[in-house]
Amino acid sequence: MSPRPGTTDGAGPVDPTEAGGTGARYSGFRDAGVRLTEPVVEGLGAHRSDRGVALLPAIHDFDRAHLVALERGGWLEPDEAALLLRTLDAAAAEVGVTESRQRAGGGIHSGEYLLIGALGEPRGGQVSLARSSADLGAVALRTIERDRLLDLGDALVALRAALTATAPRYVRTVMPLFAQGQHAQPTTVGHYLTSWGSVLERDTDRVLVALGRVNASPAGAAIGTGSPFVTDREATAALLGFDRAIANTLDAVTSHDHVLDVLSTLAILGTDLSRLVDDLMGWSSPECAYVTFPDRFCGTSSILAQARNPYAPQYIKGVGAMAAGAFVHGLVVDRAGTGEAVLDRHQLSEQLLGLFGQTIRNVRWLTELVPVLDWHEERLLASTRAHWATATELAGAIVARAGVSWRSAHQVTGIVVRLAVERGLEPAGVTPALVDEAVALYRARIEATGLGRDDDDELLPEPGSLTQTDLDNALDPWVAIEARTGAGGPAPAEVGAQLAALDATIGDHRRELAVRREHQASARQSLDAAIAAVGAP
């Protein structure tokens, strides 16, 4: 086949003048004098070159794959398709994909702008056959979501690996748990860090689930009904690294729940990370003094000379709040009728892309931070001992030694704690005499309230039921931790079992992410090969 006017029969860069270009700058299909009579108000244009810059590499790939599809479908002559493809790639090779398209203008239509500027409208405008802004934008957004989800998944796997590597150092470092701002029960820093391995495992699961839903192609759906210029949508999806084409063309471009999947994933992760750093930030206060951040994660004050402010947690919490707000934004926008709220989503998409970057940064900060936190073991142990974190263990000892019901033992223990607090005693000051006094007060309360029966004396602790040794063991935080050998508990051996299970899922997720990245690399090679074959002898 002989080249058409404006084509070349070689594979080199295209000279726009030889190809029939006029040198005039293309101002777009919205320009005054066609359907509309006035230029758009400044800043209002939907396809501005300063909007959606992050989408441009994805648009470039879609332009290339779409031209291959048009040629394969018989809608473009091979030499014509080859010319358009070489023109796009030559501009990208000269200054880079993003720069070449920003220079051309047109936002998601930058490929059309670039080709028309180089080859003229009759020839360059062929790239927009059988597609619209709808599938252009949808393909680009899903591509970016996919790539960022892969980055986020890798970052989460690295953070989880840092946690499981750090936790074993602290399986004997006692710390108190808290409930409603009060000391609850004793555990260890290792057990605490291991719990976060489980939280982040679920966050990674959510990333992978969202990735599976996102990685479907709207290409070829056009504005919702496809086109009579039929192309192979599945083949185009494969060239772009998607798992499949979305079955229904209307669903492909008017349903945006994939964005809600991603935003909910980011919002839940942001909330989880906020809770983690809120713990650490509170525990780093002078009043707690449980942990210290390295200086590189802190700032100072322009007036408070003593200030050593934990900066990283505050940024992380701020991004968590932004993610929650963006999710609500997405829910509200998506309530609009089918085909409505088109431009509303531009703002949401821009917000989404920014959230991805900041969330990935936060995860990477924590990956660096977790192994270098300075936990103050003596302070943690002293605090656990001093504030009744082992009160539940005392109640358990009363059950075991005196053979009474849990509720009776619980009530007696509550009286013991109240008497000790009133008398300025810490748990180490509890004696058998104090327990007996509490039993007598509980017996009197039962009688006064009519909650007991005449034969209930035999169901209450006898005086002297607990020895001092019993009390010392019951109120020892480490004894309590060692006794928690049930599944998921803080006993060191059980924490070790939990960490082994977490390491196994880390390996599974790492391999799944690697397979997906290999799939993307293979698709890119296939696209390059398909382009090389266009117009070849």
Summary of the structure (lengths in Angstrom):
residues: 537
radius of gyration: 33.0
end to end distance: 9.4
largest distance: 111.6
contacts: 1728
relative contact order: 0.11
helix: 64%
strand: 5%
